[in-house]
Amino acid sequence: MLSFFLLESADDARPGRQAHPRTDDDGLDDPGYGQFLRQRPRRHHPEVPRQRRLRLRQPLFRHVRRHAVGRPGDVPAADPRRRAGDVPGVGELHRHQFDGDRHPRADGKHPAAHRAPCQQLLLHDGGGGREPQTDRGAAARAGDGRTAAALRAGRTAQAVAPRADRQESGAVSELSAHAVNLVNCGIIGVDSSEQIVLWNTWMVPRSGQSAARVRGQSLFDVFPELRGSRVETAVQAALKSGTAANIPQSQSSAPFPLREAGQFDGARIDQAVSVTPFNEGKERFCLIEIRDISGVFERERRLLDHAESLRARSYVDGLTGIANRRYFDVALDRELRRAQRLGGELSLLLMDIDTFKLYNDHFGHLKGDACLTAVAQALAAMLKRPADVAARYGGEEFAAILPDTSAEQARAHANLIREHVASLGLPQAPGAARAHVTLSIGLASFDKQRRNGAAALIDAADQALYAAKRAGRDQVMVAAD
Ligand SMILES: Nc1nc2c(ncn2[C@@H]2O[C@H](COP(=O)(O)OP(=O)(O)OP(=O)(O)O)[C@@H](O)[C@H]2O)c(=O)[nH]1
């Protein structure tokens, strides 16, 4: 059952008050709507005692406009999170309805006797400024073959006749009108000449345009930027050949200049737009549905960011913060293929901290970890080219990939790295060959004939590293040809 609210604003109650345009709750100029509210109580309910009228202020106006459908005695039902007491005046509104139902009036008549003529459904007409259709025939008409005429007349608000008198088709039409204004998406109807005949309540605060302002105007005058767009093509195809279309997200995520309700200078909301033709009598119309999918986009973006950060983390060594073995493998493969393709040079360094077992045994594992991290950071700091890669190869072993670097250049750079690590002055354990932490480095370079794969290159660098160890540590050895 539909609900009927009897309303009067505090301003309206003042005698002799001059009617003047009022700004509606969306901050939009909507004189018709304000006037409708002001005039209604007196015109339609002269017999209701003044003291029983509600004195509504703006917050309640907003609430009622948003939650105008319910049953007598319901708490405002459109928003289940709200209860009657949440908005000042709403509880009163419902009490008022109860009172009207339960208690006899001063003149002894049961309120049911005066309720019928007072029945009004306050359904926002999108700022149309029209009187609601109070004649019972209007509801019925809107459901029959004259819907097209009703659309042209812009009847987005419809009257509710007493239920007993309602015709089935009229009731269906009323429900449709309510649904159009309650759905959580934008609905625009255009006729065969692309003029707007339907503009639901959702559109008003997001476009900054009331139904009264846009009704009868060309869609492309209201939104000039849509000219030449995929939306225009889709609307024309719908009107000319009856083809429905979804506007692909890839072409534009926000074709209509719509923003969060009430935010006229923020970013546009992301939109899913569909265009559907329909016929009414001999005339073809087109329905444009606009759904706000900003939330979906935002969630997608967050998921992508999360996936990206997981991927990045999966390539980082947890202890030292430089690339891990997994990344080293991927990078070496990529650089080798590049060198093979372009005939370029590529050198690989394998580095090992000398007598690190002694270090660990003397200072303990935690200090050992700190030493590994310091050496790793020193190594990374020495590799400045964007394509260079410093990685922890495993345990106390590190690797460096040096693209576009010959064996001779790599040897010089390896010595700089070794000296830099030595210069850190990290104290070694007693009994080590040096008083500070040092590196041994094995070097191998890409060779198209013999060392053209990752395994061969790593093996050659490894052998050079062990040669450096055998030769006394703290030195660079180049793999033999
Ligand atoms: N603290 C710490 N120690 C590690 C880690 N990974 C490997 N090590 C230690 O590194 C040491 C490597 O020792 P060895 O392989 O015998 O080689 P070394 O003592 O460095 O001697 P040379 O390589 O011949 O100079 C071992 O004691 C490992 O426990 C790590 O992540 N943290």
PDBQT file of the ligand as one rigid body, heavy atoms in Angstrom, charges set to zero:
ROOT
HETATM    1  N1  LIG A 501      73.741 -14.323   9.283  1.00  0.00    +0.000 N 
HETATM    2  C1  LIG A 501      73.542 -14.990   8.150  1.00  0.00    +0.000 A 
HETATM    3  N2  LIG A 501      74.440 -15.863   7.756  1.00  0.00    +0.000 NA
HETATM    4  C2  LIG A 501      74.262 -16.533   6.615  1.00  0.00    +0.000 A 
HETATM    5  C3  LIG A 501      73.158 -16.323   5.831  1.00  0.00    +0.000 A 
HETATM    6  N3  LIG A 501      73.263 -17.099   4.731  1.00  0.00    +0.000 NA
HETATM    7  C4  LIG A 501      74.425 -17.793   4.854  1.00  0.00    +0.000 A 
HETATM    8  N4  LIG A 501      75.032 -17.444   5.978  1.00  0.00    +0.000 N 
HETATM    9  C5  LIG A 501      76.310 -17.954   6.509  1.00  0.00    +0.000 C 
HETATM   10  O1  LIG A 501      77.361 -17.664   5.623  1.00  0.00    +0.000 OA
HETATM   11  C6  LIG A 501      78.381 -18.589   5.951  1.00  0.00    +0.000 C 
HETATM   12  C7  LIG A 501      79.021 -19.048   4.699  1.00  0.00    +0.000 C 
HETATM   13  O2  LIG A 501      80.133 -19.824   5.092  1.00  0.00    +0.000 OA
HETATM   14  P1  LIG A 501      80.982 -20.659   4.086  1.00  0.00    +0.000 P 
HETATM   15  O3  LIG A 501      80.131 -21.089   2.913  1.00  0.00    +0.000 OA
HETATM   16  O4  LIG A 501      81.699 -21.708   4.820  1.00  0.00    +0.000 OA
HETATM   17  O5  LIG A 501      81.996 -19.661   3.494  1.00  0.00    +0.000 OA
HETATM   18  P2  LIG A 501      82.827 -18.559   4.201  1.00  0.00    +0.000 P 
HETATM   19  O6  LIG A 501      82.916 -18.736   5.664  1.00  0.00    +0.000 OA
HETATM   20  O7  LIG A 501      82.257 -17.213   3.748  1.00  0.00    +0.000 OA
HETATM   21  O8  LIG A 501      84.237 -18.787   3.599  1.00  0.00    +0.000 OA
HETATM   22  P3  LIG A 501      84.652 -18.405   2.135  1.00  0.00    +0.000 P 
HETATM   23  O9  LIG A 501      83.487 -18.289   1.278  1.00  0.00    +0.000 OA
HETATM   24  O10 LIG A 501      85.579 -19.522   1.709  1.00  0.00    +0.000 OA
HETATM   25  O11 LIG A 501      85.407 -17.114   2.244  1.00  0.00    +0.000 OA
HETATM   26  C8  LIG A 501      77.742 -19.729   6.728  1.00  0.00    +0.000 C 
HETATM   27  O12 LIG A 501      78.174 -19.649   8.078  1.00  0.00    +0.000 OA
HETATM   28  C9  LIG A 501      76.286 -19.441   6.650  1.00  0.00    +0.000 C 
HETATM   29  O13 LIG A 501      75.594 -19.814   7.827  1.00  0.00    +0.000 OA
HETATM   30  C10 LIG A 501      72.194 -15.395   6.287  1.00  0.00    +0.000 A 
HETATM   31  O14 LIG A 501      71.184 -15.139   5.651  1.00  0.00    +0.000 OA
HETATM   32  N5  LIG A 501      72.440 -14.761   7.451  1.00  0.00    +0.000 N 
ENDROOT
TORSDOF 0
